[in-house]
């Protein structure tokens, strides 16, 4: 079964423009984690800062476009992994190994197969 591991952290910890030693450290930790995952990693990527986001909101069938993320939060979605795991227990074990800079959370979501 495939699971999405959604990585939430406070993106301000990385500094402006996501450059500098903090981002270099976390990128190297993610590269090592990718090697450890091997074939269990189906896909994934880091995401640009929330300041680059665009949100499409649909209300009563009408669409509106907004700059930035829709919800204000202390933690932002910063990246994700798409993994193959035999069950939720294995996905949890893998999610516990996802590198975060300081505090953060990993949301585990089963991926729905083709309809």
Rosetta constraint file for C-alpha pairs under 8 A:
AtomPair CA 1 CA 84 HARMONIC 5.64 0.50
AtomPair CA 1 CA 85 HARMONIC 5.56 0.50
AtomPair CA 1 CA 86 HARMONIC 5.88 0.50
AtomPair CA 1 CA 87 HARMONIC 6.67 0.50
AtomPair CA 1 CA 110 HARMONIC 7.51 0.50
AtomPair CA 1 CA 111 HARMONIC 7.67 0.50
AtomPair CA 2 CA 82 HARMONIC 6.82 0.50
AtomPair CA 2 CA 83 HARMONIC 5.52 0.50
AtomPair CA 2 CA 84 HARMONIC 4.52 0.50
AtomPair CA 2 CA 85 HARMONIC 6.20 0.50
AtomPair CA 2 CA 110 HARMONIC 6.11 0.50
AtomPair CA 2 CA 111 HARMONIC 5.45 0.50
AtomPair CA 3 CA 82 HARMONIC 5.80 0.50
AtomPair CA 3 CA 83 HARMONIC 5.38 0.50
AtomPair CA 3 CA 84 HARMONIC 6.40 0.50
AtomPair CA 3 CA 85 HARMONIC 7.14 0.50
AtomPair CA 3 CA 91 HARMONIC 6.98 0.50
AtomPair CA 3 CA 108 HARMONIC 6.48 0.50
AtomPair CA 3 CA 109 HARMONIC 5.45 0.50
AtomPair CA 3 CA 110 HARMONIC 4.38 0.50
AtomPair CA 3 CA 111 HARMONIC 5.27 0.50
AtomPair CA 4 CA 80 HARMONIC 6.69 0.50
AtomPair CA 4 CA 81 HARMONIC 5.73 0.50
AtomPair CA 4 CA 82 HARMONIC 4.61 0.50
AtomPair CA 4 CA 83 HARMONIC 6.43 0.50
AtomPair CA 4 CA 107 HARMONIC 7.83 0.50
AtomPair CA 4 CA 108 HARMONIC 5.77 0.50
AtomPair CA 4 CA 109 HARMONIC 5.15 0.50
AtomPair CA 4 CA 110 HARMONIC 6.29 0.50
AtomPair CA 4 CA 111 HARMONIC 6.44 0.50
AtomPair CA 5 CA 80 HARMONIC 5.38 0.50
AtomPair CA 5 CA 81 HARMONIC 5.04 0.50
AtomPair CA 5 CA 82 HARMONIC 6.33 0.50
AtomPair CA 5 CA 83 HARMONIC 7.58 0.50
AtomPair CA 5 CA 95 HARMONIC 6.60 0.50
AtomPair CA 5 CA 106 HARMONIC 6.03 0.50
AtomPair CA 5 CA 107 HARMONIC 5.62 0.50
AtomPair CA 5 CA 108 HARMONIC 4.79 0.50
AtomPair CA 5 CA 109 HARMONIC 6.62 0.50
AtomPair CA 6 CA 77 HARMONIC 6.81 0.50
AtomPair CA 6 CA 78 HARMONIC 7.87 0.50
AtomPair CA 6 CA 79 HARMONIC 6.26 0.50
AtomPair CA 6 CA 80 HARMONIC 4.54 0.50
AtomPair CA 6 CA 81 HARMONIC 6.74 0.50
AtomPair CA 6 CA 106 HARMONIC 5.35 0.50
AtomPair CA 6 CA 107 HARMONIC 4.92 0.50
AtomPair CA 6 CA 108 HARMONIC 6.45 0.50
AtomPair CA 6 CA 109 HARMONIC 7.91 0.50
AtomPair CA 7 CA 77 HARMONIC 5.74 0.50
AtomPair CA 7 CA 78 HARMONIC 5.74 0.50
AtomPair CA 7 CA 79 HARMONIC 5.33 0.50
AtomPair CA 7 CA 80 HARMONIC 5.61 0.50
AtomPair CA 7 CA 104 HARMONIC 7.44 0.50
AtomPair CA 7 CA 105 HARMONIC 6.12 0.50
AtomPair CA 7 CA 106 HARMONIC 4.74 0.50
AtomPair CA 7 CA 107 HARMONIC 6.65 0.50
AtomPair CA 8 CA 75 HARMONIC 5.47 0.50
AtomPair CA 8 CA 76 HARMONIC 5.11 0.50
AtomPair CA 8 CA 77 HARMONIC 4.53 0.50
AtomPair CA 8 CA 78 HARMONIC 5.79 0.50
AtomPair CA 8 CA 79 HARMONIC 7.55 0.50
AtomPair CA 8 CA 104 HARMONIC 5.54 0.50
AtomPair CA 8 CA 105 HARMONIC 5.17 0.50
AtomPair CA 8 CA 106 HARMONIC 6.15 0.50
AtomPair CA 8 CA 107 HARMONIC 7.77 0.50
AtomPair CA 9 CA 74 HARMONIC 7.91 0.50
AtomPair CA 9 CA 75 HARMONIC 4.61 0.50
AtomPair CA 9 CA 76 HARMONIC 5.48 0.50
AtomPair CA 9 CA 77 HARMONIC 6.77 0.50
AtomPair CA 9 CA 78 HARMONIC 6.65 0.50
AtomPair CA 9 CA 100 HARMONIC 7.28 0.50
AtomPair CA 9 CA 101 HARMONIC 7.93 0.50
AtomPair CA 9 CA 103 HARMONIC 6.73 0.50
AtomPair CA 9 CA 104 HARMONIC 4.53 0.50
AtomPair CA 9 CA 105 HARMONIC 6.69 0.50
AtomPair CA 10 CA 74 HARMONIC 6.15 0.50
AtomPair CA 10 CA 75 HARMONIC 4.46 0.50
AtomPair CA 10 CA 76 HARMONIC 5.93 0.50
AtomPair CA 10 CA 103 HARMONIC 7.96 0.50
AtomPair CA 10 CA 104 HARMONIC 7.24 0.50
AtomPair CA 11 CA 15 HARMONIC 7.58 0.50
AtomPair CA 11 CA 49 HARMONIC 7.27 0.50
AtomPair CA 11 CA 75 HARMONIC 7.10 0.50
AtomPair CA 11 CA 76 HARMONIC 6.44 0.50
AtomPair CA 11 CA 78 HARMONIC 7.25 0.50
AtomPair CA 12 CA 16 HARMONIC 7.24 0.50
AtomPair CA 13 CA 22 HARMONIC 7.78 0.50
AtomPair CA 13 CA 101 HARMONIC 7.91 0.50
AtomPair CA 14 CA 18 HARMONIC 5.36 0.50
AtomPair CA 14 CA 19 HARMONIC 6.95 0.50
AtomPair CA 14 CA 20 HARMONIC 7.54 0.50
AtomPair CA 14 CA 22 HARMONIC 5.60 0.50
AtomPair CA 14 CA 23 HARMONIC 5.87 0.50
AtomPair CA 15 CA 19 HARMONIC 6.63 0.50
AtomPair CA 15 CA 20 HARMONIC 7.42 0.50
AtomPair CA 15 CA 22 HARMONIC 7.98 0.50
AtomPair CA 17 CA 49 HARMONIC 7.75 0.50
AtomPair CA 18 CA 23 HARMONIC 6.17 0.50
AtomPair CA 18 CA 49 HARMONIC 7.66 0.50
AtomPair CA 19 CA 23 HARMONIC 5.75 0.50
AtomPair CA 19 CA 24 HARMONIC 7.40 0.50
AtomPair CA 20 CA 24 HARMONIC 6.35 0.50
AtomPair CA 21 CA 25 HARMONIC 6.02 0.50
AtomPair CA 22 CA 26 HARMONIC 6.33 0.50
AtomPair CA 22 CA 101 HARMONIC 7.44 0.50
AtomPair CA 23 CA 27 HARMONIC 5.98 0.50
AtomPair CA 24 CA 28 HARMONIC 6.26 0.50
AtomPair CA 25 CA 29 HARMONIC 6.31 0.50
AtomPair CA 26 CA 30 HARMONIC 6.12 0.50
AtomPair CA 26 CA 99 HARMONIC 6.95 0.50
AtomPair CA 26 CA 100 HARMONIC 7.04 0.50
AtomPair CA 26 CA 101 HARMONIC 6.30 0.50
AtomPair CA 27 CA 31 HARMONIC 6.16 0.50
AtomPair CA 28 CA 32 HARMONIC 6.33 0.50
AtomPair CA 29 CA 33 HARMONIC 6.20 0.50
AtomPair CA 29 CA 99 HARMONIC 6.33 0.50
AtomPair CA 30 CA 34 HARMONIC 6.03 0.50
AtomPair CA 30 CA 98 HARMONIC 7.49 0.50
AtomPair CA 30 CA 99 HARMONIC 6.26 0.50
AtomPair CA 31 CA 35 HARMONIC 6.42 0.50
AtomPair CA 32 CA 36 HARMONIC 6.37 0.50
AtomPair CA 33 CA 37 HARMONIC 6.21 0.50
AtomPair CA 33 CA 97 HARMONIC 7.68 0.50
AtomPair CA 33 CA 98 HARMONIC 7.04 0.50
AtomPair CA 33 CA 99 HARMONIC 7.59 0.50
AtomPair CA 34 CA 38 HARMONIC 6.44 0.50
AtomPair CA 34 CA 41 HARMONIC 7.15 0.50
AtomPair CA 37 CA 41 HARMONIC 5.72 0.50
AtomPair CA 40 CA 83 HARMONIC 5.35 0.50
AtomPair CA 40 CA 84 HARMONIC 4.93 0.50
AtomPair CA 40 CA 85 HARMONIC 6.85 0.50
AtomPair CA 41 CA 81 HARMONIC 7.03 0.50
AtomPair CA 41 CA 82 HARMONIC 6.09 0.50
AtomPair CA 41 CA 83 HARMONIC 4.55 0.50
AtomPair CA 41 CA 84 HARMONIC 6.47 0.50
AtomPair CA 42 CA 81 HARMONIC 7.65 0.50
AtomPair CA 42 CA 82 HARMONIC 5.22 0.50
AtomPair CA 42 CA 83 HARMONIC 5.07 0.50
AtomPair CA 42 CA 84 HARMONIC 6.53 0.50
AtomPair CA 43 CA 81 HARMONIC 5.89 0.50
AtomPair CA 43 CA 82 HARMONIC 4.78 0.50
AtomPair CA 43 CA 83 HARMONIC 6.89 0.50
AtomPair CA 44 CA 79 HARMONIC 7.32 0.50
AtomPair CA 44 CA 80 HARMONIC 5.18 0.50
AtomPair CA 44 CA 81 HARMONIC 4.09 0.50
AtomPair CA 44 CA 82 HARMONIC 5.37 0.50
AtomPair CA 45 CA 79 HARMONIC 5.54 0.50
AtomPair CA 45 CA 80 HARMONIC 5.66 0.50
AtomPair CA 45 CA 81 HARMONIC 6.60 0.50
AtomPair CA 46 CA 78 HARMONIC 5.91 0.50
AtomPair CA 46 CA 79 HARMONIC 3.93 0.50
AtomPair CA 46 CA 80 HARMONIC 6.44 0.50
AtomPair CA 47 CA 77 HARMONIC 7.66 0.50
AtomPair CA 47 CA 78 HARMONIC 5.18 0.50
AtomPair CA 47 CA 79 HARMONIC 5.01 0.50
AtomPair CA 48 CA 52 HARMONIC 6.58 0.50
AtomPair CA 48 CA 53 HARMONIC 7.96 0.50
AtomPair CA 48 CA 78 HARMONIC 7.27 0.50
AtomPair CA 49 CA 53 HARMONIC 7.35 0.50
AtomPair CA 49 CA 78 HARMONIC 7.34 0.50
AtomPair CA 50 CA 68 HARMONIC 5.91 0.50
AtomPair CA 50 CA 69 HARMONIC 6.09 0.50
AtomPair CA 50 CA 76 HARMONIC 7.29 0.50
AtomPair CA 51 CA 67 HARMONIC 7.72 0.50
AtomPair CA 51 CA 68 HARMONIC 5.32 0.50
AtomPair CA 51 CA 69 HARMONIC 7.61 0.50
AtomPair CA 52 CA 67 HARMONIC 7.69 0.50
AtomPair CA 52 CA 68 HARMONIC 6.27 0.50
AtomPair CA 53 CA 67 HARMONIC 6.25 0.50
AtomPair CA 53 CA 68 HARMONIC 4.39 0.50
AtomPair CA 53 CA 69 HARMONIC 5.68 0.50
AtomPair CA 54 CA 65 HARMONIC 6.98 0.50
AtomPair CA 54 CA 66 HARMONIC 5.73 0.50
AtomPair CA 54 CA 67 HARMONIC 4.68 0.50
AtomPair CA 54 CA 68 HARMONIC 5.02 0.50
AtomPair CA 54 CA 69 HARMONIC 6.38 0.50
AtomPair CA 55 CA 65 HARMONIC 5.84 0.50
AtomPair CA 55 CA 66 HARMONIC 5.13 0.50
AtomPair CA 55 CA 67 HARMONIC 6.32 0.50
AtomPair CA 55 CA 68 HARMONIC 6.40 0.50
AtomPair CA 55 CA 69 HARMONIC 5.91 0.50
AtomPair CA 55 CA 70 HARMONIC 6.05 0.50
AtomPair CA 56 CA 63 HARMONIC 6.42 0.50
AtomPair CA 56 CA 64 HARMONIC 5.69 0.50
AtomPair CA 56 CA 65 HARMONIC 4.71 0.50
AtomPair CA 56 CA 66 HARMONIC 6.39 0.50
AtomPair CA 57 CA 63 HARMONIC 5.56 0.50
AtomPair CA 57 CA 64 HARMONIC 5.27 0.50
AtomPair CA 57 CA 65 HARMONIC 6.44 0.50
AtomPair CA 57 CA 66 HARMONIC 7.67 0.50
AtomPair CA 58 CA 62 HARMONIC 5.39 0.50
AtomPair CA 58 CA 63 HARMONIC 4.50 0.50
AtomPair CA 58 CA 64 HARMONIC 6.52 0.50
AtomPair CA 59 CA 63 HARMONIC 6.57 0.50
AtomPair CA 66 CA 70 HARMONIC 7.71 0.50
AtomPair CA 75 CA 104 HARMONIC 7.19 0.50
AtomPair CA 83 CA 91 HARMONIC 7.84 0.50
AtomPair CA 85 CA 90 HARMONIC 5.78 0.50
AtomPair CA 85 CA 91 HARMONIC 5.65 0.50
AtomPair CA 86 CA 90 HARMONIC 6.37 0.50
AtomPair CA 86 CA 91 HARMONIC 7.81 0.50
AtomPair CA 87 CA 91 HARMONIC 6.44 0.50
AtomPair CA 88 CA 92 HARMONIC 6.05 0.50
AtomPair CA 89 CA 93 HARMONIC 6.31 0.50
AtomPair CA 90 CA 94 HARMONIC 6.28 0.50
AtomPair CA 91 CA 95 HARMONIC 6.03 0.50
AtomPair CA 91 CA 108 HARMONIC 7.41 0.50
AtomPair CA 92 CA 96 HARMONIC 6.21 0.50
AtomPair CA 92 CA 108 HARMONIC 7.45 0.50
AtomPair CA 93 CA 97 HARMONIC 7.08 0.50
AtomPair CA 94 CA 98 HARMONIC 7.02 0.50
AtomPair CA 95 CA 106 HARMONIC 6.45 0.50
AtomPair CA 95 CA 108 HARMONIC 7.50 0.50
AtomPair CA 96 CA 106 HARMONIC 7.91 0.50
AtomPair CA 98 CA 106 HARMONIC 7.73 0.50
AtomPair CA 100 CA 104 HARMONIC 6.32 0.50
